[in-house]
């Protein structure tokens, strides 16, 4: 099944908190439940969050008892504010909400017809994500050679999207093409998305892999035991700086030091051309318990002070190329991203 879908007015999503021990489906019947699912990481991954936000706003449209167009649009705006506040770094969430709100305002339809139209638009956003990922997988797989060992950070597979995945989608596609590859999956503290989710996904596709601690990547790169690094992205600035799961920056620096290409894979909806550089990207600070506890068990003394930024920013000088559904973007990133995004809008 897809990571998220809407059936008969109910948004259904795989509960990523329960993997790999159980595959459970969470049902959201109102937009506040969707907002809670995004906030507590029942669903995560920038593209998946975007689809969730779109479906959440479709639920808000169904919940609204407004009888006039003005009241209905106000209800949508209020719901969008709650959904926006859940994960401030992932630009896909903002993009999906903006698209849904613009769609609602530009449709010449009554309130009842708008409810159905918004549900259909949310479904289009989800379907487009799958096709986008399919294209990215093809471009990204072309960068992977037979015999490569690839370090992968965080989780970027089907679970992080509606289906197929971003960076992991490229790796899975290379495996499907018959390339003999191996993946070094770092655990990705503090929420262990690599250990819990990426390993589980690679098992489903039969891709050879080895789970490593986050701090082991330098060892493998220095000894020449890994040839490339693939990661996703939660927001990309106009100059090619990449905000991604915490630990990405450190991996990129070590990769460059050891001459290993470093690729970030994302849909163009993740590229924020309104931001000049990565220093302008807001970084979410998450609950201290994510660091002090694992599955509810304390691993640190009570009262310890904790810093828990969810993301870091990798400057473009450490990135070999950006992989999108529109192709592979190389340096100079600012010039080439502008050209690609202008072509997309035209």
Secondary structure as UniProt FT lines:
FT   STRAND          4..7
FT   TURN            8..9
FT   STRAND          10..14
FT   TURN            16..21
FT   STRAND          25..28
FT   HELIX           31..39
FT   TURN            40..41
FT   HELIX           46..63
FT   HELIX           69..84
FT   HELIX           91..106
FT   HELIX           111..141
FT   TURN            142..143
FT   TURN            146..147
FT   STRAND          149..152
FT   HELIX           158..160
FT   HELIX           167..176
FT   TURN            177..178
FT   STRAND          182..186
FT   TURN            189..192
FT   HELIX           194..198
FT   HELIX           199..205
FT   STRAND          209..212
FT   HELIX           214..216
FT   HELIX           217..222
FT   TURN            223..224
FT   STRAND          228..231
FT   STRAND          235..237
FT   TURN            238..239
FT   STRAND          242..245
FT   TURN            246..247
FT   HELIX           248..257
FT   TURN            258..259
FT   STRAND          261..265
FT   HELIX           268..270
FT   STRAND          271..272
FT   TURN            273..274
FT   HELIX           278..280
FT   HELIX           289..292
FT   STRAND          293..294
FT   TURN            295..296
FT   STRAND          297..298
FT   TURN            302..303
FT   STRAND          311..314
FT   HELIX           316..318
FT   STRAND          321..324
FT   TURN            325..326
FT   STRAND          327..329
FT   HELIX           333..345
//
